[in-house]
Amino acid sequence: MVEIKKILVMSLVAIVAMSFSVPSKAQLIVKKQGTIQEQIKNSPLFYEEELDPIIAEMLDYASKFKGVRYRIGAMGPNRFDCSGFTSYVFAHFGYKLDRTSSQQAQSGKVVAKNELQPGDLVFFNGRRAGGSRVGHVGIVTKADNENETFEFIHASCSQGVVVSKSTEAYYDRRYVKACRMIEELEPEIFGADYMFDVRMLETVDTIQWIK
């Protein structure tokens, strides 16, 4: 009788232990969601707590080309000039941009420097600093609106596709403006691949960028 009681007690202890060690279905779901969020936050260009999924995916896609070399007039994927890079990235998600940086600067909604968001396009002077003439473009990856600073991914002449900071003296004195494209443009229904082939026939950006 004593042995039976011992067996029953041991069985109850084992059941209780299993109930604590085996997570419920809800616990498994929460754990899985946490893992996904951690992966997103650890992605190369994800900085904001609440970032639109399309923008997050666009920035991650852009980051895949880091290190790709610069070539004037190149539209990717093995070489890019600055506007070729922005056009290629946006086209992958169905958004058609004008071909040159100066044309892109005339599109979209103008955004103040203290209202920037990831995914916005930022424009700079080219060879000569000063004035409003646009010669370079990049995509914002991180914005600190309180301090009016930002980081951006772009195809630079010296380093190829790279992430730079607006606080770098070279870019700070050449900043011109910023535009928001995603809210202003509608994705093309026929798809990015066809759209990009069409743009290959358009005039290429011949403004050299010396950085």
C-alpha positions as CSV (number, residue, x, y, z in Angstrom):
1,M,0.0,0.0,0.0
2,V,2.9,2.3,0.9
3,E,4.5,1.6,-2.5
4,I,1.3,2.4,-4.3
5,K,1.1,5.8,-2.5
6,K,4.7,6.5,-3.4
7,I,4.0,5.7,-7.1
8,L,0.9,7.9,-7.0
9,V,2.9,10.8,-5.4
10,M,5.7,10.4,-7.9
11,S,3.2,10.4,-10.8
12,L,1.6,13.6,-9.5
13,V,5.0,15.3,-9.2
14,A,5.9,14.3,-12.7
15,I,2.6,15.6,-14.1
16,V,3.0,19.0,-12.3
17,A,6.6,19.3,-13.6
18,M,5.5,18.6,-17.2
19,S,2.8,21.2,-16.9
20,F,5.4,23.8,-16.0
21,S,8.1,22.7,-18.5
22,V,5.9,22.3,-21.6
23,P,4.7,25.7,-22.9
24,S,1.1,26.1,-23.9
25,K,0.1,26.8,-27.6
26,A,-0.3,30.5,-26.7
27,Q,3.2,30.6,-25.1
28,L,4.7,29.0,-28.3
29,I,3.0,31.7,-30.5
30,V,4.3,34.5,-28.3
31,K,7.8,33.1,-28.4
32,K,7.6,32.8,-32.1
33,Q,6.5,36.4,-32.5
34,G,9.3,37.6,-30.3
35,T,11.8,35.7,-32.5
36,I,10.5,37.3,-35.7
37,Q,10.7,40.8,-34.1
38,E,14.2,40.2,-33.0
39,Q,15.1,39.1,-36.5
40,I,13.6,42.3,-37.9
41,K,15.3,44.5,-35.4
42,N,18.6,42.8,-36.2
43,S,18.2,43.4,-40.0
44,P,21.0,45.5,-41.5
45,L,19.0,48.7,-41.9
46,F,16.1,48.4,-39.4
47,Y,16.2,51.2,-36.9
48,E,12.6,52.3,-36.0
49,E,10.3,50.7,-33.6
50,E,7.3,51.3,-35.8
51,L,8.4,51.1,-39.4
52,D,6.1,50.4,-42.3
53,P,6.7,46.7,-43.4
54,I,7.1,47.8,-47.1
55,I,9.7,50.4,-46.1
56,A,11.5,47.9,-43.8
57,E,11.6,45.4,-46.7
58,M,12.8,48.0,-49.1
59,L,15.7,49.1,-46.8
60,D,16.7,45.5,-46.3
61,Y,16.6,44.9,-50.1
62,A,18.7,48.0,-50.6
63,S,21.3,46.8,-48.1
64,K,21.9,43.7,-50.1
65,F,23.8,45.8,-52.6
66,K,26.2,47.3,-50.2
67,G,29.7,47.3,-51.7
68,V,28.4,47.1,-55.3
69,R,30.7,49.5,-57.3
70,Y,29.7,52.8,-58.8
71,R,29.6,53.4,-62.6
72,I,28.1,56.5,-64.2
73,G,24.9,55.6,-66.1
74,A,24.7,52.1,-64.6
75,M,21.3,50.9,-63.4
76,G,22.3,47.6,-61.7
77,P,22.5,45.1,-60.4
78,N,26.2,44.8,-60.8
79,R,27.0,48.5,-61.1
80,F,25.0,51.6,-60.1
81,D,25.1,55.3,-60.3
82,C,23.2,57.2,-57.6
83,S,19.8,57.6,-59.4
84,G,20.2,54.2,-61.0
85,F,20.4,52.7,-57.5
86,T,17.3,54.5,-56.2
87,S,15.4,53.6,-59.3
88,Y,16.4,50.0,-59.1
89,V,15.4,49.6,-55.5
90,F,12.0,51.3,-55.9
91,A,11.3,49.4,-59.1
92,H,11.7,46.1,-57.3
93,F,8.6,47.1,-55.2
94,G,6.6,48.4,-58.2
95,Y,7.4,52.2,-57.9
96,K,8.7,54.0,-61.0
97,L,11.1,56.8,-60.3
98,D,12.3,59.3,-62.9
99,R,15.8,58.3,-64.1
100,T,18.0,61.2,-63.0
101,S,18.6,62.6,-59.5
102,S,17.5,66.1,-60.6
103,Q,14.3,64.6,-62.1
104,Q,13.6,62.6,-58.9
105,A,14.0,65.8,-56.9
106,Q,11.0,67.2,-58.7
107,S,8.8,64.3,-57.8
108,G,7.1,63.3,-54.6
109,K,6.3,65.4,-51.6
110,V,8.9,67.8,-50.3
111,V,9.8,66.9,-46.7
112,A,11.4,69.2,-44.1
113,K,14.7,68.0,-42.6
114,N,13.1,67.6,-39.2
115,E,10.3,65.4,-40.6
116,L,12.3,62.8,-42.4
117,Q,11.3,59.1,-42.4
118,P,13.1,56.0,-43.5
119,G,12.4,55.5,-47.2
120,D,12.5,59.2,-48.1
121,L,14.9,60.3,-50.8
122,V,17.5,62.9,-49.9
123,F,19.2,65.1,-52.5
124,F,22.6,66.8,-52.5
125,N,24.8,69.0,-54.7
126,G,27.2,67.2,-57.0
127,R,30.8,68.3,-57.7
128,R,30.3,71.8,-56.4
129,A,28.7,72.6,-53.0
130,G,26.1,75.3,-52.6
131,G,23.0,76.3,-54.5
132,S,20.0,74.3,-55.3
133,R,21.4,72.2,-58.2
134,V,20.9,68.5,-57.5
135,G,23.6,66.0,-58.4
136,H,23.2,63.1,-56.0
137,V,20.5,61.1,-54.3
138,G,20.2,58.5,-51.5
139,I,17.5,56.7,-49.5
140,V,17.0,57.6,-45.8
141,T,17.6,54.6,-43.5
142,K,17.5,56.4,-40.1
143,A,16.2,59.8,-39.1
144,D,16.8,61.8,-35.9
145,N,14.4,64.6,-36.4
146,E,15.1,66.2,-33.1
147,N,18.7,66.9,-34.2
148,E,17.8,67.1,-37.9
149,T,20.3,64.4,-38.8
150,F,19.9,61.2,-40.8
151,E,21.7,58.2,-42.3
152,F,21.2,57.2,-45.9
153,I,22.1,54.4,-48.3
154,H,23.4,55.5,-51.7
155,A,25.8,54.7,-54.6
156,S,28.8,56.9,-54.0
157,C,31.6,57.3,-56.6
158,S,34.4,56.3,-54.3
159,Q,32.8,53.5,-52.2
160,G,30.0,52.2,-54.3
161,V,26.8,51.4,-52.4
162,V,27.3,52.5,-48.8
163,V,25.5,53.9,-45.8
164,S,26.6,57.5,-44.9
165,K,25.6,60.1,-42.3
166,S,24.3,63.6,-43.0
167,T,26.7,64.9,-40.3
168,E,29.7,64.0,-42.5
169,A,31.1,67.4,-43.6
170,Y,31.1,66.4,-47.3
171,Y,27.3,65.7,-47.3
172,D,26.4,68.3,-44.7
173,R,27.5,71.2,-46.9
174,R,25.9,69.7,-50.0
175,Y,22.4,68.9,-48.7
176,V,19.6,70.4,-50.8
177,K,16.2,68.8,-50.0
178,A,14.2,65.6,-49.3
179,C,11.1,64.1,-51.0
180,R,8.7,61.4,-49.9
181,M,7.8,59.0,-52.8
182,I,5.9,56.1,-51.3
183,E,2.8,58.2,-50.3
184,E,2.8,60.0,-53.6
185,L,3.4,57.2,-56.2
186,E,1.2,54.2,-57.0
187,P,2.8,50.8,-57.7
188,E,2.7,50.0,-61.4
189,I,0.4,47.0,-62.0
190,F,2.5,45.4,-64.7
191,G,5.4,44.7,-62.3
192,A,8.9,46.1,-61.6
193,D,10.8,43.9,-64.1
194,Y,9.0,45.2,-67.1
195,M,9.0,48.7,-65.8
196,F,12.7,48.7,-65.2
197,D,13.3,47.4,-68.8
198,V,11.4,50.3,-70.1
199,R,13.5,52.8,-68.1
200,M,16.7,51.3,-69.6
201,L,15.8,53.2,-72.8
202,E,15.6,56.5,-71.0
203,T,18.3,59.1,-70.7
204,V,20.9,58.2,-68.1
205,D,22.2,60.5,-65.3
206,T,25.4,62.1,-66.6
207,I,26.1,64.2,-63.5
208,Q,29.3,62.9,-61.9
209,W,29.5,62.5,-58.2
210,I,33.0,62.8,-56.8
211,K,32.7,61.5,-53.3
